[in-house]
Amino acid sequence: MSVTRQGATVGEQWSHGADHRVIDVAGLQAVIDRLVGRGYVVIGPTVQSGAIVNAPVTTVEELPRGWGDDQDAGTYRLRRRDDDAIFGFAAGAQSAKPVFFPAEELLWRGHRTEDGFAVDPGEPPGSPYALLGVRSCDLSAIGIHDTVLTGRAHADVAYAARRAAAFVVAVTCSDPSGTCFCASMETGPRPEQGRGAPYDLSLTELLDDGPHRFVVEVASDRGTDLMDEVGAEPAAAEDVASADRVAVDATERMGRRLDTAGLKDLLYAAADSPVWDDVATRCLACGNCTAVCPTCFCTDVEDVTDLTGDVAARTRVWDSCFDADYSWIHGGTVRASTKARYRQWMTHKLASWVDQFGTFGCVGCGRCVTWCPAAIDITAEAAALRAEAEQPEQEEQP
């Protein structure tokens, strides 16, 4: 699918038959106020320690107004924009994953009793979350987690409860970074109902000759109620067309591209490729890529007791297939080399994930490229494998 064709399709699907409203910056503040008033903890992008990260917010002023970013392989820098865009940056350092699938979660805690052992009552659920500014790639990642964590025989009940209670305000990505390739994965740059996780509202920020405003696609009954409550007016046809152009322009400015044609079979056939040896000389096996990936879901379980031996707890923590102990079974580690671990990670993302869950395990957010200290680029490694596979055919030609 060509870039232009995908962008046009996105615009046509988004514009047809949808309820579009328009709000200004004060209206966005009203949305936050109403969500807080309804008992939600609003999680949105903020500037902290030189990066854009998700954190609780109660005002528009806490959002990254006037901030953009520059990203490339192994490079991330914030920069001041020459406008007041609130969402004028690419995928931040964090996805929505830690909100619904925490890096550390208590499964149970118990204590010794006179009669044996008793499990303590779990902590009551906290306030529901409202996510503000979720990118389309991250919506697709949430949809993948919904399948993995709730769509099979044994559901993650804590995850399912957090997801069911959440209010989601998505946003069109208007400024893709140098490492973004969501257009290749058909996961962005604009949210679409039926692709990825459902959302309640979707914002497209407009910074043209008119006032600073947001075209809002209303995508749920809760979203309709909220827009009515803040007095959002119907969007003019010109504003909807401008929002379409934002998505098309962003599609054409992706910093990376990944050719997905035949990719699964290509990776399965490349188990012994020298490309893996080459990447292993650069990979530090640090696990940064899995830590920032919005779809990785591997975990470990840790059992601990206090010093008295009277209290025990079980905690689930994120793990990584780059950890040497991750594949440990009786007798040793299955994937003892960095080469084997990188091959496993990439092959799972782009091949065996398709067999397991029906989609790629990569949504094209580019975080694994940006945050790799060795500047390893999954799109470049895939291209190298493809070039190697095509080489014999090229040599046979006269």
Rosetta blueprint (number, residue, H / E / L):
1 M L
2 S L
3 V H
4 T H
5 R H
6 Q H
7 G H
8 A H
9 T H
10 V H
11 G H
12 E H
13 Q H
14 W H
15 S H
16 H L
17 G L
18 A L
19 D E
20 H E
21 R E
22 V E
23 I E
24 D E
25 V H
26 A H
27 G H
28 L H
29 Q H
30 A H
31 V H
32 I H
33 D H
34 R H
35 L H
36 V H
37 G H
38 R L
39 G L
40 Y L
41 V E
42 V E
43 I E
44 G E
45 P E
46 T E
47 V E
48 Q E
49 S L
50 G L
51 A E
52 I E
53 V E
54 N E
55 A E
56 P E
57 V L
58 T L
59 T L
60 V H
61 E H
62 E H
63 L L
64 P L
65 R L
66 G L
67 W E
68 G E
69 D E
70 D E
71 Q E
72 D E
73 A L
74 G L
75 T E
76 Y E
77 R E
78 L E
79 R E
80 R E
81 R L
82 D L
83 D L
84 D L
85 A L
86 I L
87 F L
88 G L
89 F L
90 A L
91 A L
92 G L
93 A L
94 Q L
95 S L
96 A L
97 K H
98 P H
99 V H
100 F H
101 F L
102 P L
103 A L
104 E E
105 E E
106 L E
107 L E
108 W E
109 R E
110 G E
111 H E
112 R E
113 T E
114 E L
115 D L
116 G E
117 F E
118 A E
119 V E
120 D L
121 P L
122 G L
123 E L
124 P L
125 P L
126 G L
127 S L
128 P L
129 Y E
130 A E
131 L E
132 L E
133 G E
134 V E
135 R L
136 S H
137 C H
138 D H
139 L H
140 S H
141 A H
142 I H
143 G H
144 I H
145 H H
146 D H
147 T H
148 V H
149 L H
150 T H
151 G L
152 R L
153 A L
154 H L
155 A L
156 D L
157 V H
158 A H
159 Y H
160 A H
161 A H
162 R H
163 R H
164 A H
165 A H
166 A L
167 F E
168 V E
169 V E
170 A E
171 V E
172 T L
173 C L
174 S L
175 D L
176 P L
177 S L
178 G L
179 T L
180 C L
181 F L
182 C H
183 A H
184 S H
185 M H
186 E L
187 T L
188 G L
189 P L
190 R L
191 P L
192 E L
193 Q L
194 G L
195 R L
196 G L
197 A L
198 P L
199 Y L
200 D L
201 L E
202 S E
203 L E
204 T E
205 E E
206 L E
207 L L
208 D L
209 D L
210 G L
211 P L
212 H L
213 R E
214 F E
215 V E
216 V E
217 E E
218 V E
219 A L
220 S L
221 D H
222 R H
223 G H
224 T H
225 D H
226 L H
227 M H
228 D H
229 E H
230 V L
231 G L
232 A L
233 E E
234 P E
235 A L
236 A L
237 A H
238 E H
239 D H
240 V H
241 A H
242 S H
243 A H
244 D H
245 R H
246 V H
247 A H
248 V H
249 D H
250 A H
251 T H
252 E H
253 R L
254 M L
255 G L
256 R L
257 R L
258 L L
259 D L
260 T L
261 A L
262 G L
263 L H
264 K H
265 D H
266 L H
267 L H
268 Y H
269 A L
270 A L
271 A L
272 D L
273 S L
274 P H
275 V H
276 W H
277 D H
278 D H
279 V H
280 A H
281 T L
282 R L
283 C L
284 L L
285 A L
286 C L
287 G L
288 N H
289 C H
290 T H
291 A H
292 V H
293 C L
294 P L
295 T L
296 C L
297 F L
298 C L
299 T E
300 D E
301 V E
302 E E
303 D E
304 V E
305 T E
306 D L
307 L L
308 T L
309 G L
310 D L
311 V E
312 A E
313 A E
314 R E
315 T E
316 R E
317 V E
318 W E
319 D L
320 S L
321 C L
322 F L
323 D L
324 A L
325 D L
326 Y L
327 S L
328 W E
329 I E
330 H L
331 G L
332 G E
333 T E
334 V L
335 R L
336 A L
337 S L
338 T H
339 K H
340 A H
341 R H
342 Y H
343 R H
344 Q H
345 W H
346 M H
347 T H
348 H H
349 K H
350 L H
351 A H
352 S H
353 W H
354 V H
355 D H
356 Q H
357 F H
358 G L
359 T L
360 F L
361 G L
362 C L
363 V L
364 G L
365 C L
366 G L
367 R H
368 C H
369 V H
370 T H
371 W L
372 C L
373 P L
374 A L
375 A L
376 I L
377 D L
378 I H
379 T H
380 A H
381 E H
382 A H
383 A H
384 A H
385 L H
386 R H
387 A H
388 E H
389 A H
390 E H
391 Q H
392 P H
393 E H
394 Q H
395 E H
396 E H
397 Q L
398 P L
